[in-house]
Amino acid sequence: MGYVSLSKTNRLFWLGRYSERVYTTIAYMIQRYDELIDSSELFDYTSYCVRLGIPCIYSDVEDFCRRYLFDKGDGNSIITSADHMLGNGMTLRETIHSTTLAYLQMACTAVELANTSSSPCVELQWALDDIMAFRGSFDDTVDDEETRNITKCGAALERLNLYLRFSYPRDTVHRQLCRLVNRLYKTSLTTRPEALAVLTDCLHGSGEIDEKTLLNGVETLFIL
């Protein structure tokens, strides 16, 4: 296991988090796109914002679709997360290699193309495909195990966070929790003991832990 500097660790971790944030939120929005364009009564965008813990600054469903997906002036938008993903990747170019970085660039381009498309789900699906390709290339080109596991911990943490917020089925949440806990022991990342205890108690079923408590444990797990 190689040594990774603190600044590089932070970049790798957030590369994982932002790439997963873009992937999971796009996938979620694609599944509900018909609801979004058909009627404000079918998709409760206000509740969506509450679930994500972001301010609801949108005036209606159309405004939500446009700004949450594509407004770079909205710090919580998907395209802003994609830019952060690419920014971390560019800083890590020498670590993840240009071939891997190219997939992040293509994912960002696909999101930007979706903004001007009459059928944005097509381009958004391209972005998902590009992020999957990034993951495969990352595994194939990055030799250092510590480096890979830091980014994967970031991705696993973000995935679990979003799955809890989106009320995914318990077995799906449990599977992601297991992956995160198993992964974190393979890195030198520093964790908060009380937060880790919440995760392990939930994982091993030693007590009833509500989703709010688990979410707090996930959000406070790592010290970076």
Steps between C-alpha positions, in 0.01 A plus 500: 500500500660827388506831684252762377534864609214670685419738215502218246287285731242778514494532121468124449223474758297782345559365152319189621224696669428735209514227235248297700284806568479576130431137413231430761314829465494478120376141518230605746391793283489291181266253669264785590538720195151427367353604834703820489379612158138379528377660821622676811256281692682183395845609616537682831820695440464676836511164680797401284694803621409424861627145460831622363528771763530777242303827485196495273573807291287390205171659398341199331579162344628653176732732691618206710576289191698777337693630799558186707632315199681769303550828690866555585392788721316252723757352738284189544436427133611183328711691250683675786575162657624381161735800481634420849547139395702606197697759700619236745579268213710762321698568817565125522590459132842348572344253744194386305660549154366687200300206363297480820462877524358505146192309617429767762533766231259311275250464786505877557462565127201265488328691784563828317360355177189387687433863590432586135345170394135436423543154654742559789465149641709372208797722582455445873521125437826566317627671815413191704680278248806724511516487880476121488785502248696729733460247780627217281795702372581617854520140619710400203752785493552594867737245650517628857241323717481781756423751227223284355344429838490866608299595191278196537435589864388845390270348240361242745433768761317723251299208366389395847418861588277539194339158535395592854368839389308345211358224725642211300397151618662382823684211337655740246609737779640210703701374202654844444571537872686169496709611203590829664603347832705229330669757278594752767716247685714474187604866518681730742199733512423629850150432632304631797459209745144592597389522136671173410329336798160606363580344162635175642209465745257541214697261280511222758148555627590553864222752544225697328648810336275735309594639161557850634759372749667290231507794259667715764757226555570486127535878468741529795698181441824627349740766626671667204 
